Amino acid sequence: MKVIEAKKITEIVKLLCIEANYELPQDIFESLKERIKEETSPLGREILKDIVANAEIAKTQRMPICQDTGIVVVFVEIGQEVHIVNGNLEEAINEGVRLGYEEGYLRKSVVKSPILRIITGDNTPAIIHYHICEGNRFSITVMPKGAGSENMSALKMLKPSDGVEGIKNFVIETVEKAGPNACPPSIVGIGIGGDFELAPYLAKKALLRKVGERNTDEVIAQLEEELLQEINTLGVGPQGLGGSTTALDVHIETYPTHIASLPVAVNLGCHVTRHATFVL
């Protein structure tokens, strides 16, 4: 049995909120630098250079990479042999978000009511996903999700007969429609299968995978490659101003589904697809 103090989780979440907003994941940073060499548009190359410079400044001068510091999405993997003591897990996470956004001087963007639009003032509550696993593993990932890319995400309940071509058409249509609004170059997260609620979760979780890391299923991995190539021929380009770098990568996660369903969700991550993880 692993015993974890709730206050320890609060401290970890606080630090992850700051780290994720200040430091771009290394795989995304390196991919952006590589794309400068491959980008066909002169303006696109300059934009990519500016994006890289912005990330370097944020890291060295300890300031947010983007003014939209997002709503906090948290992925918790907790083993059955883990016991949280001296506090409630969910309250500990939200306290960490509260402290992180205060101490990190991060913009607080969460409103209490989607209708009345009154800000909560501390960027809570977070959106928390739990996964129960065996053993005493405890890991927590913080993903600050900006509204620009989130607002351009989409879900479609396809028919099984739509098949792979239907999936590809919907994904490409979604990315093209997003244009500059998702702040490309994007990470394109795709969830296929499950049901109406699970597909978007899979799409969001797909954003956590490293750039260049393919799905272990060969058929899905090939679909990722095909979609990446087709998306980068759309001409949307960096920040939507034209070019050959509309997406840095495409990641697909799947789950078994009903014989009569083919749910497909696309969750776009902007060029600062931020996330940070800590394992206890």
C-alpha positions in Angstrom: 0.0 0.0 0.0 1.3 3.4 -1.0 0.2 6.3 1.2 0.2 9.8 -0.3 -0.6 13.0 1.6 -3.2 15.2 -0.1 -1.0 18.2 0.5 1.8 16.5 -1.6 -0.6 16.2 -4.5 -1.5 19.9 -4.1 2.1 20.9 -4.3 2.7 18.7 -7.4 -0.3 20.1 -9.2 0.8 23.7 -8.4 4.2 23.1 -9.9 2.8 21.2 -12.9 0.5 24.1 -13.7 3.4 26.5 -13.8 5.8 24.2 -15.6 3.2 23.4 -18.3 2.5 27.1 -19.0 6.1 28.1 -19.0 7.9 25.2 -20.8 6.9 23.7 -24.1 7.3 19.9 -24.2 10.7 19.1 -25.6 9.3 16.9 -28.4 7.0 19.7 -29.7 9.9 22.2 -29.4 12.2 20.0 -31.4 9.5 19.3 -34.0 8.9 23.1 -34.5 12.6 23.6 -35.1 12.7 20.8 -37.6 9.7 22.2 -39.5 11.6 25.5 -40.1 13.9 23.6 -42.4 11.0 21.9 -44.2 8.5 24.7 -44.5 8.0 25.8 -48.1 6.6 29.3 -47.4 9.1 32.1 -46.5 6.5 33.7 -44.3 5.7 30.3 -42.7 9.4 29.9 -41.9 9.5 33.3 -40.2 6.4 32.5 -38.2 7.9 29.2 -37.0 11.1 31.0 -36.0 9.0 33.4 -34.0 7.1 30.5 -32.3 10.4 28.9 -31.3 11.9 32.2 -30.1 8.7 32.7 -28.0 9.0 29.3 -26.4 12.7 30.0 -25.5 11.9 33.3 -24.0 9.0 31.8 -21.9 11.3 29.1 -20.6 14.3 31.3 -19.7 12.4 34.3 -18.4 9.8 32.2 -16.6 6.6 33.6 -18.1 3.6 32.0 -19.9 4.2 30.7 -23.5 0.7 32.0 -24.4 -1.6 34.6 -22.9 -4.4 32.1 -22.9 -3.3 29.9 -20.0 -6.3 27.6 -20.5 -8.7 25.6 -18.5 -6.9 22.9 -16.6 -7.4 19.3 -17.8 -6.0 16.7 -15.4 -5.3 13.1 -16.1 -4.9 11.0 -13.0 -3.6 7.4 -13.1 -4.1 5.8 -9.6 -3.3 2.3 -8.5 -5.7 0.2 -6.4 -3.0 0.1 -3.7 -2.7 3.8 -3.4 -4.3 5.5 -0.4 -4.8 9.3 -0.2 -4.7 10.6 3.4 -5.4 13.8 5.2 -7.6 15.3 2.5 -9.7 14.7 -0.5 -8.0 13.9 -3.9 -10.2 16.2 -6.0 -10.0 19.1 -3.5 -6.2 18.6 -3.4 -6.0 18.9 -7.2 -8.1 22.0 -7.3 -6.1 23.6 -4.6 -3.0 22.9 -6.6 -4.6 24.6 -9.6 -5.6 27.6 -7.5 -2.1 28.0 -6.1 -0.4 27.4 -9.4 -2.3 30.1 -11.2 -1.9 32.5 -8.4 1.9 32.0 -7.8 2.7 31.6 -11.5 0.9 34.8 -12.4 -1.2 32.9 -14.9 -4.4 34.3 -16.4 -7.6 32.9 -14.7 -10.0 32.1 -17.5 -12.7 29.9 -15.9 -16.3 31.1 -15.5 -18.5 29.5 -12.9 -21.6 29.4 -15.1 -21.5 29.0 -18.8 -24.6 31.2 -19.0 -23.9 34.0 -16.5 -20.2 34.1 -17.4 -19.0 35.2 -14.0 -15.3 34.3 -13.5 -14.3 32.0 -10.6 -11.2 34.1 -10.0 -8.8 31.2 -9.4 -9.1 29.0 -12.6 -10.9 26.2 -10.8 -12.5 23.8 -11.0 -10.2 21.7 -13.1 -11.6 19.0 -15.5 -10.3 15.7 -14.0 -10.2 12.3 -15.6 -9.4 9.3 -13.5 -8.0 5.9 -14.6 -7.8 3.1 -12.0 -5.0 0.7 -12.5 -3.3 -2.2 -10.7 -0.5 -1.7 -8.1 0.7 1.4 -6.4 1.3 3.7 -9.4 0.2 7.3 -9.1 0.8 9.7 -12.0 -0.8 13.0 -12.7 -0.7 15.0 -15.9 -1.7 18.6 -16.2 -2.9 20.0 -19.6 -3.8 23.7 -19.7 -6.2 23.8 -22.7 -6.6 27.1 -24.5 -10.0 28.0 -26.0 -8.8 28.8 -29.6 -7.9 25.2 -30.4 -10.6 23.7 -28.2 -13.4 25.7 -29.9 -12.4 24.3 -33.3 -12.7 20.7 -32.1 -15.6 18.5 -33.3 -17.4 15.2 -32.8 -19.3 13.3 -35.5 -21.3 10.1 -35.2 -20.5 8.4 -38.5 -22.2 5.3 -39.9 -20.0 2.2 -40.0 -20.5 2.2 -43.7 -18.7 5.6 -43.9 -15.5 3.6 -43.1 -12.0 4.9 -43.2 -12.7 7.4 -46.0 -15.5 8.9 -43.9 -13.1 9.3 -41.0 -10.5 10.9 -43.1 -12.9 13.3 -44.8 -14.3 14.4 -41.4 -10.8 15.0 -39.9 -9.5 16.9 -42.8 -12.7 19.0 -43.0 -12.4 19.8 -39.3 -8.8 20.9 -39.6 -9.4 23.0 -42.8 -12.4 24.7 -41.2 -10.4 25.5 -38.1 -8.0 27.5 -40.3 -6.0 30.1 -38.2 -8.4 29.8 -35.3 -6.7 26.8 -33.8 -3.2 28.5 -33.9 -1.5 26.0 -36.1 0.8 24.2 -36.5 -1.4 21.8 -34.6 -1.2 18.4 -32.9 -4.3 16.7 -34.2 -5.8 14.3 -31.6 -8.4 11.9 -32.9 -10.6 9.5 -30.9 -12.4 6.7 -32.8 -14.8 4.3 -31.2 -16.4 4.0 -27.8 -19.5 6.1 -27.7 -20.6 9.8 -27.8 -18.8 10.6 -24.6 -15.7 8.5 -24.9 -14.5 9.5 -28.4 -13.7 13.1 -27.3 -11.8 11.8 -24.3 -9.7 9.6 -26.5 -9.0 12.5 -28.8 -7.9 14.7 -26.0 -5.7 12.0 -24.4 -4.1 11.5 -27.9 -2.6 14.9 -27.6 -0.4 13.7 -24.8 1.5 11.3 -27.0 5.0 12.5 -28.2 5.4 13.9 -31.7 6.5 11.1 -34.0 5.3 8.3 -31.7 2.9 6.1 -33.7 0.0 4.0 -32.5 1.1 0.4 -31.8 -1.6 -0.9 -34.2 -0.1 -0.9 -37.7 -3.4 0.0 -39.5 -3.9 3.0 -37.2 -0.3 4.1 -37.5 -0.6 4.1 -41.3 -3.8 6.2 -41.0 -2.0 8.7 -38.8 0.7 9.0 -41.5 -1.8 9.4 -44.3 -3.8 12.1 -42.4 -0.6 14.0 -41.5 0.5 14.1 -45.2 -3.0 15.2 -46.4 -3.4 17.8 -43.7 -0.1 19.4 -44.6 -1.2 19.8 -48.2 -4.2 21.9 -47.2 -2.1 25.1 -47.3 -3.3 26.4 -44.0 0.2 26.7 -42.7 1.7 28.3 -39.6 -0.9 30.6 -37.9 -3.1 30.1 -40.9 -1.1 32.3 -43.2 -0.2 29.7 -45.7 2.5 27.0 -45.9 3.2 23.3 -45.7 3.2 23.0 -41.9 -0.5 22.9 -40.8 0.1 20.0 -38.3 3.2 18.7 -36.5 1.6 15.3 -36.0 -1.6 13.3 -36.0 -2.3 10.9 -33.1 -5.2 8.5 -33.0 -6.6 6.5 -30.1 -9.3 3.9 -30.5 -11.7 1.9 -28.4 -14.2 -0.9 -29.2 -17.6 0.3 -30.2 -21.2 -0.8 -31.0 -21.8 -2.6 -34.3 -24.1 0.2 -35.4 -21.8 3.1 -34.4 -18.6 4.9 -35.6 -18.0 7.9 -33.3 -15.1 10.1 -34.4 -13.8 13.1 -32.4 -11.1 15.6 -33.3 -9.5 17.6 -30.5 -7.0 20.1 -31.8 -3.9 21.2 -29.9 -2.4 24.5 -30.8 1.3 25.0 -31.5 1.7 25.2 -27.7 0.0 21.9 -26.8 1.1 22.2 -23.2 1.2 19.3 -20.7 3.4 18.2 -17.8 3.5 14.9 -15.9 4.7 13.8 -12.5 4.9 10.2 -11.3 5.0 9.3 -7.6 
